Amino acid sequence: MTYTISRYEQKGDQLFICLNSGNNPVYLEHFFSETEKLDVEGTIAKLVAELELVDEAYVESTPTVSKMDEIKDLVIDTKKIESEKQTIVSAKLEAIEAPIIEEAITEPVIEEVITEEPIEKPIEEPIIEE
């Protein structure tokens, strides 16, 4: 595998490197740790090995074919747009209202039970004045 080092920079205490594959559109960026700075060449060798593994695992994506020349021939019906718009709005309203209605249906009904218990009053004897 061929590779290039497109960036190798130091800013303050940070050392940075970017390696690019010459075979496929893959790259590796890395900030060196303090330990890695003690063996820069060994660290770069390790990074190249990692880049080779990424390069070997690369799977080319399906090519994109532009269809822009066909779009000008399509006719989009404005009545269909308005109908779709109403359908979307109705679905959104239903999605908002459905949980509220469902909650109202499934919410337990608490009935207040009023029991009238007879109140017992002691019978008062009339006060007789003499």
Secondary structure, 3 states (H helix, E strand, C coil): CCEEEEEEEEECCEEEEEEEECCCCCEEEEECCHHHHCCHHHHHHHHHHHHHHHHHHCCCCCCCCCCHHHHCCCCCCHHHHHHHHHHHHHHHHHHHHHHHHHHHHHCCCCCCCCCCCCCCCCCCCCCCCC
